[in-house]
Amino acid sequence: MSGALDVAAVRARFPALADPAHVALDNAATTHRPQAVIDTLVRFCIATNANVHRATHRRAREATEAYEGARRRVARFLGAERDEVVFTRNATDAINLAARSYVEPRVGPGDAIVVTALEHHSNLVPWQQVCRRTGARLEALPVDGRGCLEIPETWPTGARFLAATRVSNALGTVVDTGALVASAHAAGLAVLLDVTQAAGHLPLDEGSRQADFLALSAHKMYGPMGLGVLRGRREHLEAMEPVVFGGEMVDRVSDRQATWQVPPLRFEAGTPPVAEAVAFVPALDLIEELGAESIRAHELVLLERLLGGIASIEGLELVGPATAPERSGSVALSLADAHAASVVLDISGIAVRAGVHCAEPLHAALGLGPTLRASVAVYNTTADIDRLLDALPEAVAAGR
């Protein structure tokens, strides 16, 4: 689909939006789900519920085919091969898998793991722990006062791996991951991109296609909670050892030892999130039906309206890039008491987020306390933005 979105028709697909009092502007935390996702979850639980890859009865065969069909669908969405898609619990789980299984065995004293100052804790704390266990050091690429990242001309000595976000969850900053990944690869670094805040908002870029690993969460893309994805290059996954052990991921087991399935199954120990994976498919279908370019264009209209309105409200300081094209999804505002402001907005039916947004080092680097974050999705309207702008002066007064 191309051109302007029929937002009324899009909203009609989301039952949570039937309440006219609800203004959903906390989409960076989680998105609502279309009826098709809910129906798929319910239908699976009623008509197909069975464990996968084990039994041969009809429902088990159907469940396995639906689960592996979901893997193929995700692979197609990401431009990957089926066996390069590992299902996890969430993006955090996916990043930890890459950290423990791929990076940790390959670094030691004298080596560096590189992150950016924009990272969510989920793409920072796992690397802190790898460095603690291995003696490698952690280096962070700085941001400027607007929260924008510059591509380094030279990489830190001993740099072996880069973990970077494509979009800051706290500020909405869009990183030029095409240039970043190309520079890192030219310097010999392997790269993981956290595309959690980008995958439902922006077209897949060249940096995401070229990265060694991608991590994302379904629930930030109109899919179910409890499902994440690690897309890893086949050669990397084949060289990785599992870090969680039990049933399903084994090939043969004796009383003293075991051998592993081939990827991706060796990384999916125990019963996987089958219903969630199957229900992710209609969410991906919706994104592709509407078109990433159209979604981006629609969200830019909303962001420009929001930024324009904020400029006329006293007591608010915009944090991060000044223009909408430099952002995706989120706008962060600084005021004395963001939590008090969010309570006032909640009374008005407006869902936003107050806090440091799991990006405490970024807030410290920018000299910020908790901020007020509004984040848009494909189903938001200009009326949603206007309701927020109308309510903000009272919220600012409460947050002084």
N, C-alpha and C positions, 0 to 999 in steps of 0.2 A: 504494500500500500504506500502511496506517495501523496504529497500535498498536505493541506491542512487537515487535522484530525477532527472528526465529529465527536467532540468530547462528551456530549450528552449521551451518545450511543455507547461510548467507552464506559462511562460511569454506570450505565444501566447493567453492565456485566458484573458489577461489584456489589453484592448485597449489603456489605457493611456501610455503603454510602447512601443507603436508602433513608437514613436518618438525616433530615435536613439541618439539624442542629450541629452535626459533626463536621468539623473542618479538619481534614487529615493532612497535617503539615509536619509530621514526624516520620516521614518516609525513609530517611537515612537510617533510622533504627529498625524499622520493618515496614513492609508494604502490605496493603490489604490484598485479598485473594479474589480472583474472579469466580463466578459460579461454576465455571467449567472445572476449575481446580478442586473445589469443594465436592462437586458431583463425582469426579474421578476418585477422590479419596473414599467417599461413601460407597461407590459402586465396587471398588476393589475389595473393601472390607466385607461387603455382602456376598459378592458373586465370585471372587477370585482368591479370597484369603487362604494363603498357604505359604509354607517356607519354600525358599528357592534352592535350586541346584541339588536337590536331595531326593525327594520322592518322585515316583513315576506316575502317580495318579493324575487325573485330568486337571484338577485345580492347581496342583503343583507345577505341571507343565505350563499351564497358562500364566501362572505367577512368574515363573522363570522367564518366559518369553516376554512378558510385559516389562519386567525389570531390565532385561538385557536390551529390549527395545528402547527403554528410556536412556540407557547408556549410549546407544547408537544416536539417539536424538540429541543428546547433549554434545556428543562428539561432532555432529554435523553443525550445531550452533557455534561451536568453538573452532571449527575448521581443523579438527583433529581426527585421529583414528579411534575406533572403538576401544581398543586395548590400551589407549593412552588416558582413559577416563577412569579415575578412582572415585567411588562414592564414599563420602565421609559424613560426619555428623553436622559439620558447618565449615566455614572458611578457616576458623581458628584451628580446628582439627586437621584440615588439609595442610596448613602452614606448619604445624607441629610435626606432621608426618614427613614432610620434605626436610625439615630441620634435623630430626632425629635420624632418619634413614639415609638421606643423601648427603647432607652437609657435614654433620658431626663426624662421620668416619673419614672425612677428607680434609679436615683442618686441624691445626695444632699450633704450638707456640711459633710466633713469627708470622702467622697468617692473619688476615683481617677479613671479617664479614662486614659488609657495608649496608647500611640502611639509610633512610632519609629522615629528616626532622619532622616529616609530615605523618609518620606512621601511627596507626591505631596500635594500641597495646598488643593486639594479637599478632602484629607483624614486627614487634619489637622484643617483647619479653621472651619468646622462644629463642631468639638469637642471643639474648643476654645469657640464657641458661646454657646454650651450646658453648659460648665463650667461657663461661665459668667451668664447665666440665672439661674443656679441651686445652685451655690456655691460649686460645686465639683471642684477638682483641676486636672490639666492636667500634666501628667508625660510622659517624652520621654525617651525611651531606647536609649542609645548612640551608636554610631558607632566608629570603630577604624580609624586610619589614612588612611586606604585603602577603607573606606566606607563600611566595612563589619559589620554586626550585630551579637552580641553574645547573646545567649539565657540566660536570667537572672537566677541566682541561686535562688534568692528570689524576689518576686514581691513587689511593693510599698504597704505600709500600706493602707488598704481601697480600694485596686484595685478591680474594679467591671467589667471593660470592656476593651478589647484590640482591637484597630484598627490598622492593619498593612498591608503593601504592600507585595506582593510576589516577585516583581521585581521592583527595583528603576527605575523610568522613567528617572532620571537625569544621573545615573551612569551605569545602567544595572545590578547592583548587584542582585544576586539571593539569596533570604532569605530562610533559612531552615525552611519553614513554617510547615513541619511535626512536628519537635521538638518543634517549638514555640507554635503551637496550643495545642499540648499535654501538655506542661508545663502550659500554661494558663488555660486550662480546669482543670488540676489537682489542681490548686490554686483557682478554683471556678469562673474564669472569663468567660464571654461570649466573642465571637470573631467575628469580621468582617475582612475579607481579601479583599483587593483591588487587583484583579487579572487582571486588565486592561492591563498591560504590559506583562502578562504571557500567557493569554488564547490562543493566536494564535501562540505561540512560543514553549511552554513547555507542556509535558503531564500533565494532571490533577494529582496533588499529593495528598497524604493522608491528609495533612493539609487542603487542599481545600475541600476535601470530608467531613472532620469532622467539619469545621468551621460552626458557627451558621448562618453567613451571607456571601455571596459573592457579589461583585459588579464588573461589567464590562461594556465596551462600544463596540457596534457592529462595529463602524468605525475603530477600531484598530485591527479588525479581518477580514478585507476584506469585511465588510458589510456596510450598509448605515450609514450616519450621522443621528443624531436625535433619536437614539434608544439606551437605556441602559437596564440593567437587574439587579434586586436585587433578588438573590436566598436566601430565608429565611426558616429556619426550620418551618414546619407547626405549631408546638405548639407556636412558637414565633409570627408568623403572626396572628394566631387566637387571641393572647393576645394583639395585637397592635390596637390602634385607628388610623383612618385616620387623616392626617394633611392638606390635600387639599380636598375641598368639592365642590359639584356641581352635574351635571348629571352623569349618568352611575354607579356611586359608591353607589347609594342609593338603599335601599330595598323598604321602604315606606316613603312618605313625607306628612305631614299635614301642616297647616298654622303656627304651632308652633314648630314642631319638626320633626326629621327624624331618620330613622334607616338605617343600612349599609348592603351592600351585604357581603357575605362571602369572605375571601381572595381567590384569589388575587384581585378580581374586586373592593373591597372597597378602594384599593390604586391606582386605575386608573380612576381618575375623568375626565370627559369630553371625547372628542374624542381622542382615543389613536393613536399612530403612526402605523397605520394598515399596510400601504404599506411597511414601513420600516421593520416591524416585519416579514412580508411575504418574503421580499427580503433578510432577514438575513439567511434564510434557505439554499440557495445555497452556501453561504459563509461557513456555518458550514459543509455542505456536502463536500466542497473542502478540508477543513482542515482534515476531517476524511478520505477522499479518499487518500490524500497524506500521512497521518499518522503523528501524533505529534512527534514520535521518529525520523522519517525521516526528518521532518522539522527542528528539533533540531540539528540533525547531520549535515545537510546542512549549517545551520547558524553558527555552530561551526567552520566549515571550513573557512567561510568568516571572522569570528571574529579573528581566528588565523592568517590568512593572513594579516588582517588589523593591528593587534597588532605587528606582526613581521615587517611590513613596517614602522610603526610609530617609532619604536625603532631606526631607522637609520636616522631620520629627526631631525636636530638640531632646537631648539627653541620651541619644543613641549613637554609638560609634560602630561603624561597619568594620568588621575584621576580615582580612583576606583581600583577594583581588577586587579591584574597583569596578570591573566591567563583567557583564554576564557571560560573554564568550570565554572568559578565563575560568569560569566556574561550571560545575555540573551538579545540579540538585540542591545544594545547600547554601544558605546564607547565615553567617554567624554575626551576632550583635553583642557588643560589650556594654554593660551598664552595672551600676553598683551592686544590685541584688537580682541576678537573673532568675533565681528560684522563686522569689516573690512575684516577679513579673509573669512567670509561667503559670503560677496559681491563678492570677487574674485572667489570663488568657483561657485557662481551662474552664473557669466559670462561664466564659463566653462561648464555650464549646469548641475552642481552638486547641488542637493538639500540637504542641511543639516540644522541644527538649531543652532543658537547662542543665549545665554541668560542664565538665571538661571533656566529655564525649570520648572517653578512653584514649585520650591524646594528651596526657598530663605534661610530658616533656615539651610538646609543641606549645602549649599554653604558657609554660614557664619561659621558653625561649622568646616568646612574643610579649612577655610581661603581663599576661592576662590571668584573671581569675575565671570563674565559671562564666560561660557565655550562653546567650539565648540563640538556639538554632532552629530555623525553619527550613524544611526540606520538601521539595515538590516531587510529584510523580505524574505519570501520564494522565491520570484521572482528575488532577486538580484543574481548577478553572480560575479565570480572572476574578470571579466573584469571591472565591476562597481568599485570594490575595487581598482584595479590598476589605474583606471582613477582618483579616489580620491587621491591615493598616489602620482601619477604623478603631480597633481595640488597643493598638500599641500605645497611644498616649496615656491612657489610664494605667496600662501595665508598667510603663516607664515611671509614672508617678509612684506606683507601689514599690518599684525597685530602686528608688532613690535612697 
